[in-house]
Amino acid sequence: MFKVRSKAMNVVMLIMFRFKWLHRLLVKTFKIGILDQVSLEADHYFNKLLMQVVQERQKCELHGKDKPSDFLQYLVSAKVAGETQVEERPATPVVFKRLKLQRTLSERELIGQSMLIIFAGFETTATTLQFCLYLLAKHQDIQQCNTLHSE
């Protein structure tokens, strides 16, 4: 029963990814929440929050203030550094003029990468904690050790 439902849901999700208008119609117009993988409110909240943080960090980067050393700051630093660099590619037999390419992340790409990191870390942490609690429940004799109990 669950395999059939899972396969049916996979087919439905595949169709909705292929036809974005169908997803909008079913989720927004008919309010079918089961087909919405991400809450729009949560998506809006994270986008707004990350935009504020990225803008603050870009200001710190441009003014030379103290910066945190985390992955988001590395992405922001790469974006700011890439905005000043332009790569020129020479003409090829197919392309007769020189191309000037910006070597930077767009604001949208930076926010997308940040959200990906947040959600990937969230799922990894949740899975690890779930497995630890499972092992503690399975091996209750370990729970009674003084060191584990006191921690």
C-alpha positions in Angstrom: 0.0 0.0 0.0 2.8 2.4 1.0 4.8 1.6 -2.1 1.9 2.3 -4.4 1.2 5.6 -2.6 4.9 6.6 -2.7 5.2 5.8 -6.4 2.0 7.7 -7.1 3.3 10.7 -5.2 6.6 10.6 -7.1 4.7 10.7 -10.4 2.6 13.6 -9.2 5.6 15.5 -8.0 7.5 14.8 -11.3 4.5 16.2 -13.3 4.3 19.3 -11.1 8.0 20.0 -11.4 7.7 19.7 -15.2 4.6 21.9 -15.4 5.1 24.8 -12.8 1.8 26.3 -13.7 0.0 23.2 -12.5 1.8 23.4 -9.1 0.7 27.0 -8.7 -2.8 26.2 -9.7 -3.2 23.3 -7.2 -1.3 24.8 -4.3 -2.3 28.5 -4.5 -5.7 28.4 -6.1 -7.2 25.2 -4.7 -5.1 25.3 -1.5 -4.0 21.7 -1.7 -1.3 21.8 1.0 -0.1 18.2 0.7 1.5 19.0 -2.7 3.4 22.0 -1.3 6.9 20.8 -0.3 7.9 24.1 1.3 5.6 26.5 3.2 5.5 29.8 1.3 5.6 31.6 4.7 8.8 29.8 5.7 10.3 30.4 2.3 9.5 34.1 2.5 10.9 34.3 6.0 14.2 32.6 5.2 14.6 34.7 2.0 14.0 37.9 3.9 16.3 37.0 6.7 19.1 35.8 4.4 18.8 39.0 2.3 19.3 41.1 5.4 22.3 39.1 6.6 23.9 39.1 3.1 23.4 42.9 2.8 25.0 43.5 6.2 27.9 41.3 5.4 28.5 42.9 2.0 28.6 46.3 3.8 31.2 44.9 6.3 33.2 43.5 3.4 33.2 46.8 1.5 34.1 48.9 4.5 36.8 46.5 5.8 35.1 45.9 9.1 35.6 42.7 11.1 34.0 39.8 9.4 32.8 36.5 10.8 34.7 33.4 9.4 31.9 31.1 8.3 30.8 29.7 5.0 28.2 32.4 4.3 31.0 35.0 4.7 33.1 33.1 2.2 30.3 33.2 -0.3 29.7 36.9 0.2 33.5 37.6 -0.1 33.6 35.6 -3.3 30.6 37.6 -4.6 32.1 41.0 -3.8 35.5 40.0 -5.2 33.9 38.6 -8.4 32.0 41.8 -9.0 35.3 43.6 -9.5 36.8 40.9 -11.8 35.7 40.5 -15.4 37.0 37.5 -17.4 37.6 38.1 -21.0 37.5 35.1 -23.3 39.2 35.3 -26.7 37.3 34.9 -29.9 36.8 31.3 -31.1 36.0 30.1 -34.6 32.3 29.9 -33.5 32.2 33.2 -31.6 33.7 36.1 -33.6 33.8 38.7 -30.8 35.3 38.7 -27.3 33.0 37.8 -24.5 33.1 39.6 -21.2 31.9 37.4 -18.4 31.2 38.4 -14.8 32.7 35.8 -12.5 30.4 36.2 -9.5 27.3 34.8 -7.9 24.1 36.6 -8.3 22.1 37.6 -5.2 19.6 34.9 -5.9 22.3 32.2 -6.3 23.9 33.3 -3.1 20.6 33.1 -1.2 19.8 29.7 -2.8 23.2 28.3 -1.8 22.7 29.6 1.8 19.3 28.0 2.0 20.7 24.7 0.7 23.4 24.7 3.3 20.9 25.5 6.1 18.4 22.7 5.1 21.2 20.2 4.4 22.7 20.8 7.8 19.2 20.6 9.5 18.5 17.3 8.0 21.9 15.8 8.8 21.7 17.0 12.4 18.2 15.7 12.8 19.1 12.3 11.4 22.2 12.0 13.6 20.2 12.9 16.8 17.5 10.5 15.8 20.0 7.7 15.4 21.7 8.6 18.8 18.3 8.5 20.6 17.4 5.2 18.9 20.7 3.6 20.1 20.2 5.0 23.6 16.7 3.6 23.7 17.9 0.2 22.4 20.8 0.0 24.9 19.3 1.2 28.1 22.1 -0.3 30.2 24.4 2.4 28.8 22.1 5.1 30.0 22.7 4.1 33.6 26.4 4.8 33.5 27.3 7.7 35.7 29.1 9.7 33.1 26.2 9.6 30.5 23.6 10.2 33.1 25.4 13.1 34.7 26.0 14.8 31.3 
